[in-house]
Amino acid sequence: MDEEFIETMLITAQLSTVTTGILLCVGMPLAYWLAYSNVRFKPIVEALVSMPMVLPPSVLGYYILVAYSPNHWFGQWLLQHWDIQLAFTFEGIVIASVLFSLPFMVQPLCNGFRQVPQSIVEASFTLGKSKRVTFFKVLMPSIRPSIITAIALTFAHTIGEFGIVLMVGGNIPGETRVASIAIYDQVQALNFEAANTYATILFVIALVLLTLIYSLQKNKSSWNML
């Protein structure tokens, strides 16, 4: 394995890990709010969260690039006040990946919260437990399979990202080149052996994560039948 291969795989792993960690912190309270809130504009929020699942990556990537541009107020503010330019940087593709993978974290968590019997939550409140204690001591343990599913789906989805990363981050070795882009490069160069190595690793990772998810779902169904 050459240095370029190791570097590309490390960037891929780093992007997936950072994205998954950020989304776990952001997605947990958002999923909780979506599961239990009854505000009128909730369908709009649900639609916005789910948009990356139906939008082409090029559309989302375009709008993110526009936001990063110094000609846009957000990009201009970052450049003037923080001297930061996000386009074609690792930090830029992290933000893009967080937005693109948001539904893969939020939806499993939201479904998990909705499946928790309301009687369990009410019993916790009856015993004088606060919302914070109920969340961490009652809800979180109850949706553990959903949490693992959300983490696995988000990680696997981020590893396989191509369009959004290419559009927002380009193809910069050591900075924004991830394994999915490297496969495309190697095929274009007719280096099928290297492409096969990248593809095999991504295939095995995806297979392991999906097997974990389906095993958890089967165990959860068996437990519910008892």
N, CA, C and O of each residue as an XYZ file, in Angstrom:
904
protein
N       0.836     -1.196      0.000
C       0.000      0.000      0.000
C       0.875      1.251      0.000
O       1.731      1.406      0.872
N       0.669      2.153     -0.977
C       1.489      3.345     -1.041
C       0.954      4.427     -0.112
O      -0.108      4.288      0.496
N       1.717      5.504     -0.020
C       1.375      6.599      0.888
C       0.072      7.274      0.490
O      -0.718      7.660      1.351
N      -0.155      7.420     -0.810
C      -1.381      8.069     -1.284
C      -2.620      7.274     -0.882
O      -3.628      7.851     -0.476
N      -2.541      5.945     -0.996
C      -3.669      5.089     -0.617
C      -3.990      5.238      0.874
O      -5.149      5.415      1.249
N      -2.965      5.166      1.715
C      -3.162      5.293      3.163
C      -3.732      6.656      3.511
O      -4.624      6.767      4.352
N      -3.214      7.695      2.861
C      -3.676      9.061      3.110
C      -5.144      9.219      2.742
O      -5.917      9.837      3.474
N      -5.518      8.651      1.598
C      -6.916      8.734      1.145
C      -7.854      8.005      2.095
O      -8.927      8.515      2.418
N      -7.463      6.815      2.546
C      -8.314      6.060      3.457
C      -8.418      6.747      4.819
O      -9.470      6.699      5.456
N      -7.341      7.380      5.265
C      -7.382      8.106      6.539
C      -8.331      9.303      6.454
O      -9.084      9.571      7.391
N      -8.293     10.019      5.336
C      -9.211     11.153      5.153
C     -10.651     10.658      5.116
O     -11.541     11.286      5.689
N     -10.883      9.532      4.442
C     -12.235      8.951      4.385
C     -12.734      8.579      5.773
O     -13.870      8.886      6.133
N     -11.879      7.914      6.555
C     -12.261      7.512      7.908
C     -12.474      8.727      8.792
O     -13.404      8.755      9.597
N     -11.620      9.731      8.649
C     -11.742     10.943      9.458
C     -13.027     11.692      9.137
O     -13.722     12.157     10.041
N     -13.342     11.810      7.852
C     -14.566     12.495      7.448
C     -15.796     11.774      7.995
O     -16.712     12.412      8.513
N     -15.819     10.454      7.882
C     -16.969      9.681      8.354
C     -17.112      9.755      9.870
O     -18.225      9.866     10.383
N     -16.001      9.695     10.581
C     -16.040      9.730     12.042
C     -16.483     11.091     12.552
O     -17.338     11.181     13.434
N     -15.901     12.153     11.999
C     -16.247     13.512     12.435
C     -17.700     13.826     12.107
O     -18.425     14.379     12.935
N     -18.122     13.474     10.901
C     -19.510     13.719     10.494
C     -20.493     12.981     11.392
O     -21.494     13.551     11.828
N     -20.207     11.718     11.666
C     -21.091     10.920     12.518
C     -21.140     11.478     13.929
O     -22.213     11.531     14.530
N     -20.000     11.898     14.473
C     -19.969     12.468     15.823
C     -20.769     13.749     15.928
O     -21.525     13.941     16.880
N     -20.603     14.630     14.946
C     -21.359     15.892     14.949
C     -22.850     15.622     14.823
O     -23.658     16.215     15.539
N     -23.214     14.723     13.910
C     -24.636     14.447     13.700
C     -25.285     13.759     14.896
O     -26.478     13.940     15.141
N     -24.516     12.976     15.637
C     -25.079     12.353     16.834
C     -25.442     13.415     17.860
O     -26.485     13.331     18.508
N     -24.579     14.413     18.004
C     -24.840     15.505     18.957
C     -25.992     16.396     18.490
O     -26.802     16.852     19.297
N     -26.054     16.637     17.186
C     -27.105     17.502     16.639
C     -28.407     16.734     16.446
O     -29.489     17.254     16.719
N     -28.297     15.501     15.978
C     -29.484     14.733     15.628
C     -30.298     14.254     16.809
O     -31.515     14.108     16.701
N     -29.643     14.001     17.951
C     -30.372     13.495     19.114
C     -31.430     14.487     19.605
O     -32.594     14.103     19.718
N     -31.079     15.750     19.902
C     -32.123     16.691     20.339
C     -33.129     17.002     19.238
O     -34.310     17.208     19.514
N     -32.657     17.036     17.968
C     -33.585     17.312     16.869
C     -34.597     16.188     16.716
O     -35.785     16.442     16.518
N     -34.133     14.946     16.808
C     -35.042     13.796     16.701
C     -36.024     13.775     17.869
O     -37.199     13.457     17.684
N     -35.554     14.108     19.061
C     -36.426     14.166     20.242
C     -37.532     15.197     20.030
O     -38.700     14.946     20.327
N     -37.142     16.360     19.511
C     -38.122     17.423     19.273
C     -39.130     17.003     18.204
O     -40.328     17.243     18.354
N     -38.654     16.383     17.135
C     -39.559     15.948     16.073
C     -40.508     14.856     16.547
O     -41.648     14.781     16.089
N     -40.046     14.013     17.458
C     -40.872     12.901     17.936
C     -41.984     13.368     18.873
O     -43.070     12.789     18.880
N     -41.725     14.400     19.655
C     -42.670     14.778     20.712
C     -43.295     16.152     20.547
O     -44.226     16.496     21.276
N     -42.801     16.943     19.606
C     -43.357     18.282     19.427
C     -44.634     18.234     18.584
O     -44.802     17.360     17.734
N     -45.527     19.190     18.840
C     -46.787     19.271     18.094
C     -46.981     20.633     17.444
O     -48.110     21.015     17.137
N     -45.902     21.365     17.231
C     -46.026     22.697     16.640
C     -46.479     22.585     15.185
O     -46.254     21.564     14.535
N     -47.115     23.636     14.682
C     -47.722     23.589     13.349
C     -46.683     23.452     12.236
O     -46.936     22.803     11.221
N     -45.511     24.067     12.431
C     -44.524     24.079     11.348
C     -43.609     22.841     11.371
O     -42.625     22.790     10.634
N     -43.929     21.846     12.212
C     -43.086     20.651     12.273
C     -42.984     19.927     10.930
O     -41.896     19.460     10.595
N     -44.060     19.808     10.139
C     -43.914     19.151      8.833
C     -42.890     19.825      7.924
O     -42.235     19.160      7.121
N     -42.753     21.146      8.051
C     -41.767     21.863      7.243
C     -40.354     21.460      7.668
O     -39.484     21.241      6.826
N     -40.133     21.363      8.990
C     -38.822     20.953      9.505
C     -38.523     19.518      9.080
O     -37.402     19.209      8.674
N     -39.528     18.639      9.173
C     -39.336     17.246      8.755
C     -38.984     17.160      7.270
O     -38.144     16.355      6.868
N     -39.638     17.999      6.459
C     -39.353     18.009      5.029
C     -37.930     18.497      4.757
O     -37.230     17.936      3.914
N     -37.506     19.533      5.464
C     -36.152     20.060      5.276
C     -35.093     19.045      5.697
O     -34.057     18.910      5.046
N     -35.363     18.334      6.789
C     -34.423     17.305      7.254
C     -34.303     16.188      6.231
O     -33.216     15.648      6.024
N     -35.404     15.840      5.594
C     -35.415     14.715      4.648
C     -34.993     15.106      3.235
O     -34.781     14.229      2.398
N     -34.867     16.391      2.954
C     -34.551     16.856      1.601
C     -33.301     16.215      0.999
O     -33.320     15.879     -0.186
N     -32.214     16.028      1.755
C     -31.019     15.416      1.144
C     -31.250     14.011      0.591
O     -30.460     13.537     -0.226
N     -32.316     13.340      1.020
C     -32.590     11.990      0.536
C     -33.180     12.004     -0.875
O     -33.105     11.005     -1.591
N     -33.769     13.140     -1.275
C     -34.419     13.209     -2.586
C     -33.722     14.190     -3.525
O     -33.874     14.092     -4.743
N     -32.965     15.129     -2.975
C     -32.263     16.090     -3.818
C     -31.005     15.470     -4.422
O     -30.299     14.732     -3.735
N     -30.711     15.751     -5.685
C     -29.417     15.319     -6.240
C     -28.279     15.986     -5.469
O     -28.398     17.151     -5.090
N     -27.182     15.270     -5.231
C     -26.054     15.882     -4.504
C     -25.546     17.154     -5.159
O     -25.040     18.046     -4.477
N     -25.678     17.247     -6.494
C     -25.203     18.443     -7.187
C     -26.000     19.680     -6.807
O     -25.455     20.783     -6.774
N     -27.287     19.508     -6.519
C     -28.118     20.643     -6.125
C     -27.702     21.160     -4.749
O     -27.483     22.355     -4.554
N     -27.601     20.230     -3.803
C     -27.184     20.629     -2.459
C     -25.754     21.172     -2.481
O     -25.448     22.153     -1.803
N     -24.883     20.532     -3.260
C     -23.507     20.992     -3.366
C     -23.420     22.389     -3.945
O     -22.600     23.197     -3.510
N     -24.264     22.679     -4.928
C     -24.277     24.013     -5.534
C     -24.631     25.075     -4.507
O     -23.954     26.098     -4.409
N     -25.695     24.837     -3.738
C     -26.115     25.832     -2.758
C     -25.072     26.007     -1.648
O     -24.884     27.109     -1.132
N     -24.406     24.923     -1.293
C     -23.354     25.027     -0.272
C     -22.174     25.838     -0.809
O     -21.605     26.663     -0.094
N     -21.810     25.599     -2.069
C     -20.727     26.382     -2.678
C     -21.082     27.861     -2.746
O     -20.236     28.722     -2.505
N     -22.333     28.152     -3.073
C     -22.780     29.547     -3.107
C     -22.666     30.173     -1.717
O     -22.241     31.320     -1.580
N     -23.047     29.413     -0.689
C     -22.952     29.924      0.689
C     -21.502     30.152      1.095
O     -21.206     31.095      1.829
N     -20.592     29.295      0.625
C     -19.176     29.432      0.959
C     -18.504     30.591      0.222
O     -17.458     31.074      0.655
N     -19.085     31.033     -0.865
C     -18.458     32.057     -1.697
C     -18.322     33.385     -0.942
O     -19.234     33.767     -0.209
N     -17.189     34.099     -1.112
C     -17.030     35.427     -0.497
C     -18.040     36.443     -1.009
O     -18.231     37.498     -0.403
N     -18.689     36.119     -2.134
C     -19.721     37.018     -2.662
C     -21.059     36.841     -1.966
O     -21.982     37.629     -2.173
N     -21.164     35.797     -1.133
C     -22.379     35.550     -0.357
C     -22.149     36.020      1.069
O     -21.017     36.020      1.554
N     -23.228     36.422      1.745
C     -23.062     37.038      3.072
C     -22.380     36.100      4.065
O     -21.577     36.548      4.883
N     -22.695     34.783      4.001
C     -22.090     33.846      4.941
C     -20.591     33.693      4.682
O     -19.778     33.789      5.601
N     -20.239     33.454      3.415
C     -18.830     33.333      3.074
C     -18.072     34.621      3.314
O     -16.918     34.597      3.743
N     -18.710     35.740      3.043
C     -18.079     37.043      3.276
C     -17.842     37.275      4.760
O     -16.798     37.793      5.158
N     -18.825     36.886      5.579
C     -18.691     37.046      7.037
C     -17.556     36.184      7.574
O     -16.776     36.639      8.411
N     -17.457     34.952      7.105
C     -16.375     34.070      7.541
C     -15.008     34.631      7.151
O     -14.057     34.569      7.930
N     -14.924     35.178      5.941
C     -13.644     35.685      5.458
C     -13.238     36.959      6.182
O     -12.072     37.125      6.538
N     -14.186     37.854      6.402
C     -13.872     39.141      7.014
C     -13.581     39.032      8.503
O     -12.664     39.682      9.006
N     -14.355     38.217      9.210
C     -14.238     38.158     10.661
C     -13.335     37.033     11.165
O     -12.753     37.138     12.244
N     -13.220     35.963     10.390
C     -12.455     34.805     10.859
C     -11.345     34.383      9.899
O     -10.567     33.477     10.199
N     -11.278     35.048      8.740
C     -10.288     34.713      7.717
C     -10.366     33.228      7.335
O      -9.353     32.535      7.234
N     -11.609     32.767      7.127
C     -11.856     31.358      6.808
C     -12.520     31.261      5.437
O     -13.470     31.988      5.147
N     -12.014     30.361      4.600
C     -12.637     30.001      3.341
C     -12.886     28.498      3.348
O     -11.948     27.708      3.455
N     -14.148     28.107      3.234
C     -14.527     26.705      3.394
C     -14.527     25.912      2.096
O     -14.424     24.685      2.121
N     -14.642     26.591      0.971
C     -14.681     25.863     -0.302
C     -13.366     25.134     -0.539
O     -12.287     25.702     -0.366
N     -13.471     23.853     -0.943
C     -12.320     23.014     -1.282
C     -11.365     22.826     -0.095
O     -10.144     22.830     -0.248
N     -11.963     22.663      1.088
C     -11.199     22.348      2.296
C     -11.868     21.173      3.000
O     -13.028     20.854      2.736
N     -11.117     20.529      3.905
C     -11.683     19.406      4.659
C     -12.835     19.875      5.534
O     -13.858     19.199      5.637
N     -12.667     21.044      6.169
C     -13.737     21.578      7.020
C     -14.997     21.833      6.205
O     -16.111     21.634      6.690
N     -14.815     22.273      4.970
C     -15.969     22.532      4.111
C     -16.736     21.275      3.768
O     -17.966     21.284      3.753
N     -16.015     20.178      3.488
C     -16.729     18.936      3.157
C     -17.336     18.300      4.405
O     -18.296     17.537      4.296
N     -16.797     18.597      5.586
C     -17.421     18.105      6.819
C     -18.804     18.723      6.970
O     -19.775     18.017      7.243
N     -18.900     20.048      6.793
C     -20.200     20.726      6.907
C     -21.167     20.195      5.851
O     -22.334     19.941      6.147
N     -20.680     20.027      4.621
C     -21.527     19.500      3.549
C     -22.000     18.085      3.875
O     -23.159     17.748      3.631
N     -21.114     17.258      4.422
C     -21.470     15.881      4.776
C     -22.485     15.837      5.910
O     -23.375     14.987      5.923
N     -22.346     16.752      6.858
C     -23.305     16.829      7.965
C     -24.702     17.126      7.422
O     -25.677     16.496      7.833
N     -24.799     18.076      6.508
C     -26.098     18.417      5.935
C     -26.635     17.281      5.073
O     -27.832     16.996      5.095
N     -25.754     16.632      4.315
C     -26.183     15.592      3.385
C     -26.591     14.306      4.102
O     -27.463     13.580      3.625
N     -25.970     14.025      5.234
C     -26.262     12.781      5.965
C     -27.240     12.984      7.124
O     -27.526     12.039      7.860
N     -27.747     14.184      7.291
C     -28.639     14.487      8.418
C     -29.821     13.527      8.533
O     -30.075     13.035      9.632
N     -30.559     13.234      7.459
C     -31.723     12.335      7.625
C     -31.356     10.920      8.041
O     -32.162     10.238      8.673
N     -30.151     10.465      7.699
C     -29.749      9.109      8.051
C     -29.475      8.964      9.551
O     -29.476      7.856     10.087
N     -29.244     10.087     10.212
C     -29.094     10.075     11.667
C     -30.427     10.341     12.354
O     -30.783      9.663     13.317
N     -31.160     11.327     11.857
C     -32.359     11.794     12.555
C     -33.509     10.802     12.456
O     -34.188     10.552     13.452
N     -33.740     10.240     11.294
C     -34.924      9.395     11.121
C     -34.909      8.127     11.978
O     -35.931      7.820     12.592
N     -33.801      7.372     12.055
C     -33.805      6.214     12.961
C     -33.999      6.616     14.426
O     -34.696      5.931     15.174
N     -33.380      7.727     14.832
C     -33.545      8.189     16.215
C     -34.984      8.608     16.480
O     -35.552      8.291     17.525
N     -35.561      9.318     15.533
C     -36.953      9.772     15.679
C     -37.904      8.581     15.772
O     -38.817      8.583     16.598
N     -37.702      7.573     14.940
C     -38.531      6.365     14.992
C     -38.358      5.645     16.328
O     -39.315      5.100     16.879
N     -37.129      5.648     16.841
C     -36.880      5.027     18.145
C     -37.625      5.722     19.257
O     -38.235      5.062     20.098
N     -37.591      7.042     19.279
C     -38.307      7.806     20.304
C     -39.815      7.553     20.228
O     -40.477      7.426     21.259
N     -40.348      7.482     19.029
C     -41.785      7.298     18.858
C     -42.250      5.912     19.287
O     -43.417      5.730     19.632
N     -41.353      4.938     19.268
C     -41.723      3.581     19.647
C     -41.645      3.329     21.151
O     -42.087      2.286     21.632
N     -41.085      4.280     21.886
C     -41.032      4.129     23.345
C     -42.437      4.350     23.913
O     -43.034      5.395     23.654
N     -42.979      3.406     24.673
C     -44.320      3.577     25.245
C     -44.409      4.844     26.095
O     -43.550      5.109     26.935
N     -45.457      5.609     25.860
C     -45.631      6.859     26.608
C     -45.799      6.591     28.095
O     -45.484      7.448     28.921
N     -46.290      5.413     28.439
C     -46.503      5.085     29.854
C     -45.189      5.057     30.625
O     -45.155      5.390     31.810
N     -44.094      4.656     29.947
C     -42.791      4.625     30.611
C     -42.338      6.043     30.947
O     -41.824      6.302     32.035
N     -42.535      6.952     30.001
C     -42.151      8.348     30.220
C     -43.005      8.962     31.327
O     -42.487      9.660     32.199
N     -44.301      8.705     31.291
C     -45.197      9.249     32.310
C     -44.877      8.692     33.685
O     -44.981      9.404     34.684
N     -44.488      7.427     33.745
C     -44.115      6.828     35.030
C     -42.881      7.506     35.608
O     -42.789      7.703     36.820
N     -41.938      7.861     34.752
C     -40.742      8.560     35.209
C     -41.093      9.928     35.775
O     -40.563     10.333     36.810
N     -41.991     10.641     35.092
C     -42.414     11.955     35.578
C     -43.183     11.832     36.900
O     -43.046     12.665     37.795
N     -44.004     10.758     36.998
C     -44.772     10.530     38.222
C     -43.860     10.303     39.418
O     -44.191     10.682     40.541
N     -42.710      9.683     39.174
C     -41.736      9.429     40.240
C     -40.896     10.663     40.561
O     -39.975     10.605     41.375
N     -41.221     11.766     39.920
C     -40.527     13.018     40.224
C     -39.250     13.245     39.448
O     -38.473     14.134     39.796
N     -39.007     12.464     38.399
C     -37.802     12.631     37.605
C     -37.980     13.792     36.626
O     -39.059     13.987     36.067
N     -36.929     14.543     36.431
C     -36.969     15.669     35.508
C     -36.914     15.187     34.068
O     -36.663     14.011     33.805
N     -37.153     16.113     33.130
C     -37.070     15.759     31.718
C     -35.654     15.318     31.350
O     -35.465     14.407     30.544
N     -34.672     15.972     31.947
C     -33.279     15.632     31.655
C     -32.950     14.216     32.128
O     -32.339     13.436     31.397
N     -33.357     13.891     33.351
C     -33.101     12.557     33.893
C     -33.876     11.510     33.107
O     -33.353     10.432     32.826
N     -35.109     11.818     32.752
C     -35.931     10.890     31.972
C     -35.299     10.622     30.608
O     -35.315      9.497     30.108
N     -34.745     11.678     30.023
C     -34.115     11.531     28.703
C     -32.912     10.595     28.767
O     -32.786      9.683     27.950
N     -32.033     10.821     29.735
C     -30.782     10.059     29.802
C     -30.947      8.688     30.465
O     -30.239      7.743     30.116
N     -31.874      8.574     31.418
C     -32.005      7.327     32.168
C     -33.110      6.412     31.655
O     -33.089      5.210     31.918
N     -34.075      6.969     30.925
C     -35.201      6.160     30.444
C     -35.204      6.052     28.920
O     -35.192      4.951     28.370
N     -35.221      7.215     28.236
C     -35.341      7.195     26.786
C     -34.092      6.651     26.090
O     -34.184      5.803     25.203
N     -32.932      7.147     26.501
C     -31.693      6.731     25.823
C     -31.471      5.216     25.882
O     -31.184      4.609     24.850
N     -31.596      4.586     27.062
C     -31.433      3.121     27.085
C     -32.494      2.392     26.264
O     -32.234      1.321     25.714
N     -33.698      2.981     26.183
C     -34.794      2.331     25.468
C     -34.596      2.337     23.957
O     -35.099      1.456     23.260
N     -33.865      3.326     23.448
C     -33.680      3.427     21.998
C     -32.250      3.066     21.580
O     -31.793      3.476     20.513
N     -31.546      2.299     22.419
C     -30.156      1.955     22.100
C     -30.007      1.318     20.714
O     -29.094      1.700     19.983
N     -30.874      0.350     20.313
C     -30.732     -0.201     18.956
C     -30.890      0.860     17.869
O     -30.214      0.803     16.842
N     -31.774      1.822     18.091
C     -31.966      2.891     17.108
C     -30.740      3.784     17.031
O     -30.377      4.258     15.954
N     -30.102      4.013     18.169
C     -28.886      4.832     18.189
C     -27.781      4.156     17.386
O     -27.105      4.798     16.581
N     -27.602      2.858     17.610
C     -26.568      2.117     16.889
C     -26.875      2.095     15.395
O     -25.973      2.240     14.570
N     -28.156      1.911     15.048
C     -28.563      1.926     13.644
C     -28.271      3.268     12.993
O     -27.758      3.325     11.876
N     -28.600      4.350     13.696
C     -28.368      5.693     13.173
C     -26.881      5.955     12.958
O     -26.488      6.526     11.940
N     -26.060      5.540     13.912
C     -24.612      5.730     13.788
C     -24.060      4.932     12.609
O     -23.269      5.447     11.819
N     -24.481      3.675     12.495
C     -23.984      2.820     11.413
C     -24.419      3.333     10.046
O     -23.617      3.357      9.113
N     -25.678      3.745      9.916
C     -26.168      4.258      8.642
C     -25.447      5.542      8.241
O     -25.063      5.718      7.085
N     -25.270      6.428      9.207
C     -24.601      7.702      8.921
C     -23.156      7.473      8.514
O     -22.677      8.071      7.550
N     -22.463      6.613      9.240
C     -21.067      6.327      8.934
C     -20.937      5.704      7.545
O     -20.083      6.110      6.755
N     -21.782      4.722      7.250
C     -21.727      4.045      5.952
C     -22.081      4.995      4.816
O     -21.456      4.965      3.756
N     -23.079      5.835      5.039
C     -23.483      6.781      4.001
C     -22.383      7.803      3.725
O     -22.150      8.167      2.573
N     -21.714      8.262      4.764
C     -20.648      9.245      4.589
C     -19.462      8.644      3.854
O     -18.842      9.309      3.024
N     -19.142      7.388      4.155
C     -18.036      6.724      3.471
C     -18.290      6.650      1.962
O     -17.360      6.762      1.164
N     -19.540      6.464      1.584
C     -19.864      6.312      0.171
C     -20.172      7.600     -0.561
O     -20.497      7.559     -1.747
N     -20.083      8.751      0.104
C     -20.402     10.017     -0.545
C     -19.435     10.296     -1.686
O     -18.229     10.086     -1.564
N     -19.988     10.772     -2.798
C     -19.154     11.103     -3.966
C     -19.474     12.500     -4.495
O     -18.624     13.391     -4.473
N     -20.705     12.681     -4.969
C     -21.066     13.936     -5.629
C     -20.900     15.165     -4.765
O     -20.328     16.167     -5.196
N     -21.406     15.087     -3.531
C     -21.361     16.265     -2.653
C     -19.927     16.613     -2.279
O     -19.572     17.789     -2.199
N     -19.100     15.590     -2.049
C     -17.706     15.826     -1.680
C     -16.927     16.379     -2.863
O     -16.126     17.302     -2.711
N     -17.165     15.812     -4.044
C     -16.459     16.272     -5.239
C     -16.810     17.709     -5.575
O     -15.940     18.482     -5.979
N     -18.074     18.077     -5.414
C     -18.509     19.415     -5.794
C     -18.048     20.467     -4.793
O     -17.647     21.564     -5.182
N     -18.105     20.139     -3.516
C     -17.760     21.123     -2.483
C     -16.264     21.115     -2.180
O     -15.677     22.161     -1.904
N     -15.651     19.931     -2.233
C     -14.244     19.831     -1.850
C     -13.286     19.610     -2.991
O     -12.072     19.706     -2.809
N     -13.814     19.312     -4.180
C     -12.927     19.029     -5.299
C     -12.235     17.685     -5.125
O     -12.794     16.756     -4.542
N     -11.032     17.595     -5.628
C     -10.286     16.334     -5.602
C      -8.833     16.651     -5.263
O      -7.933     16.450     -6.079
N      -8.623     17.142     -4.063
C      -7.300     17.600     -3.651
C      -6.631     16.506     -2.821
O      -7.110     16.185     -1.733
N      -5.533     15.929     -3.312
C      -4.838     14.870     -2.551
C      -4.387     15.368     -1.181
O      -3.832     16.459     -1.051
N      -4.637     14.548     -0.166
C      -4.228     14.901      1.179
C      -5.124     15.894      1.872
O      -4.878     16.249      3.025
N      -6.175     16.359      1.187
C      -7.068     17.365      1.769
C      -8.534     16.964      1.640
O      -9.242     16.896      2.646
N      -8.998     16.701      0.431
C     -10.416     16.396      0.226
C     -10.647     15.131     -0.601
O     -11.799     14.764     -0.837
N      -9.598     14.462     -1.042
C      -9.797     13.240     -1.829
C     -10.145     12.077     -0.912
O      -9.344     11.678     -0.066
N     -11.342     11.541     -1.086
C     -11.797     10.395     -0.300
C     -11.809      9.159     -1.193
O     -11.547      9.250     -2.392
N     -12.111      8.018     -0.610
C     -12.002      6.744     -1.329
C     -12.927      6.669     -2.535
O     -12.535      6.141     -3.576
N     -14.151      7.188     -2.416
C     -15.090      7.110     -3.535
C     -14.583      7.897     -4.738
O     -14.757      7.468     -5.879
N     -13.956      9.045     -4.491
C     -13.379      9.835     -5.579
C     -12.136      9.147     -6.140
O     -11.892      9.173     -7.347
N     -11.356      8.536     -5.256
C     -10.153      7.825     -5.699
C     -10.507      6.678     -6.637
O      -9.776      6.415     -7.592
N     -11.617      5.993     -6.381
C     -12.056      4.908     -7.275
C     -12.299      5.454     -8.673
O     -11.863      4.866     -9.663
N     -12.993      6.576     -8.747
C     -13.277      7.202    -10.046
C     -11.978      7.576    -10.752
O     -11.827      7.338    -11.950
N     -11.041      8.162    -10.005
C      -9.749      8.550    -10.588
C      -9.005      7.343    -11.150
O      -8.463      7.398    -12.254
N      -8.984      6.257    -10.387
C      -8.239      5.071    -10.806
C      -8.874      4.406    -12.025
O      -8.173      3.889    -12.895
N     -10.192      4.422    -12.081
C     -10.867      3.862    -13.259
C     -10.572      4.714    -14.488
O     -10.329      4.183    -15.572
N     -10.593      6.037    -14.319
C     -10.277      6.934    -15.428
C      -8.853      6.706    -15.927
O      -8.572      6.845    -17.118
N      -7.958      6.355    -15.003
C      -6.558      6.113    -15.364
C      -6.313      4.667    -15.790
O      -5.177      4.276    -16.057
N      -7.399      3.866    -15.852
C      -7.334      2.449    -16.224
C      -6.498      1.623    -15.248
O      -5.954      0.577    -15.601
N      -6.410      2.117    -14.015
C      -5.695      1.389    -12.966
C      -6.728      0.594    -12.167
O      -7.092      0.972    -11.053
N      -7.188     -0.496    -12.743
C      -8.300     -1.245    -12.166
C      -7.901     -1.984    -10.889
O      -8.755     -2.260    -10.046
N      -6.645     -2.301    -10.738
C      -6.204     -2.993     -9.526
C      -6.359     -2.096     -8.300
O      -6.854     -2.534     -7.262
N      -5.934     -0.841     -8.424
C      -6.076      0.107     -7.319
C      -7.549      0.408     -7.058
O      -7.979      0.493     -5.908
N      -8.319      0.569     -8.138
C      -9.753      0.828     -7.984
C     -10.431     -0.323     -7.260
O     -11.295     -0.108     -6.410
N     -10.039     -1.542     -7.599
C     -10.622     -2.722     -6.947
C     -10.275     -2.769     -5.462
O     -11.092     -3.202     -4.649
N      -9.078     -2.331     -5.105
C      -8.689     -2.316     -3.686
C      -9.560     -1.366     -2.892
O     -10.077     -1.719     -1.832
N      -9.724     -0.135     -3.419
C     -10.597      0.837     -2.754
C     -12.028      0.300     -2.656
O     -12.655      0.354     -1.598
N     -12.527     -0.219     -3.782
C     -13.917     -0.682     -3.830
C     -14.156     -1.844     -2.879
O     -15.202     -1.914     -2.233
N     -13.202     -2.751     -2.790
C     -13.348     -3.907     -1.904
C     -13.436     -3.476     -0.445
O     -14.258     -3.990      0.314
N     -12.587     -2.534     -0.059
C     -12.601     -2.048      1.327
C     -13.942     -1.395      1.650
O     -14.523     -1.661      2.702
N     -14.431     -0.547      0.758
C     -15.722      0.116      0.994
C     -16.862     -0.902      1.018
O     -17.794     -0.777      1.812
N     -16.783     -1.906      0.149
C     -17.814     -2.951      0.117
C     -17.855     -3.713      1.435
O     -18.933     -3.955      1.977
N     -16.697     -4.090      1.951
C     -16.636     -4.853      3.201
C     -17.167     -4.018      4.367
O     -17.915     -4.524      5.203
N     -16.783     -2.747      4.423
C     -17.255     -1.874      5.499
C     -18.774     -1.750      5.451
O     -19.443     -1.862      6.478
N     -19.316     -1.519      4.252
C     -20.767     -1.388      4.108
C     -21.482     -2.687      4.485
O     -22.522     -2.656      5.143
N     -20.928     -3.818      4.073
C     -21.539     -5.111      4.392
C     -21.562     -5.355      5.898
O     -22.571     -5.812      6.435
N     -20.473     -5.058      6.573
C     -20.399     -5.249      8.030
C     -21.409     -4.356      8.743
O     -22.111     -4.811      9.646
N     -21.486     -3.093      8.344
C     -22.399     -2.161      9.003
C     -23.855     -2.540      8.758
O     -24.668     -2.485      9.681
N     -24.197     -2.921      7.538
C     -25.581     -3.304      7.246
C     -25.959     -4.608      7.945
O     -27.094     -4.765      8.394
N     -25.017     -5.539      8.039
C     -25.276     -6.783      8.781
C     -25.554     -6.477     10.245
O     -26.440     -7.073     10.857
N     -24.789     -5.541     10.801
C     -25.014     -5.120     12.187
C     -26.404     -4.532     12.371
O     -27.093     -4.832     13.346
N     -26.808     -3.691     11.424
C     -28.123     -3.053     11.512
C     -29.242     -4.084     11.461
O     -30.153     -4.045     12.287
N     -29.186     -5.013     10.496
C     -30.244     -6.007     10.360
C     -30.251     -6.988     11.537
O     -31.308     -7.490     11.920
N     -29.085     -7.257     12.105
C     -29.028     -8.119     13.291
C     -29.705     -7.448     14.472
O     -30.423     -8.097     15.233
N     -29.479     -6.154     14.627
C     -30.109     -5.412     15.717
C     -31.621     -5.379     15.548
O     -32.368     -5.545     16.512
N     -32.067     -5.162     14.298
C     -33.504     -5.117     14.052
C     -34.153     -6.474     14.332
O     -35.260     -6.531     14.867
N     -33.475     -7.561     13.976
C     -34.009     -8.897     14.221
C     -34.072     -9.181     15.720
O     -35.059     -9.724     16.215
N     -33.004     -8.808     16.442
C     -32.995     -9.012     17.890
C     -34.059     -8.183     18.587
O     -34.683     -8.624     19.553
N     -34.252     -6.973     18.079
C     -35.275     -6.095     18.675
C     -36.670     -6.677     18.450
O     -37.513     -6.636     19.346
N     -36.914     -7.220     17.251
C     -38.219     -7.814     16.957
C     -38.459     -9.051     17.823
O     -39.570     -9.272     18.305
N     -37.419     -9.848     18.015
C     -37.545    -11.041     18.857
C     -37.837    -10.665     20.296
O     -38.621    -11.323     20.979
N     -37.188     -9.582     20.752
C     -37.411     -9.137     22.126
C     -38.842     -8.639     22.335
O     -39.455     -8.888     23.373
N     -39.372     -7.914     21.307
C     -40.733     -7.376     21.400
C     -41.784     -8.457     21.403
O     -42.896     -8.238     21.884
N     -41.448     -9.649     20.862
C     -42.417    -10.749     20.824
C     -42.512    -11.496     22.145
O     -43.449    -12.261     22.374
N     -41.511    -11.259     23.027
C     -41.525    -11.974     24.300
C     -42.585    -11.429     25.247
O     -42.728    -11.924     26.365
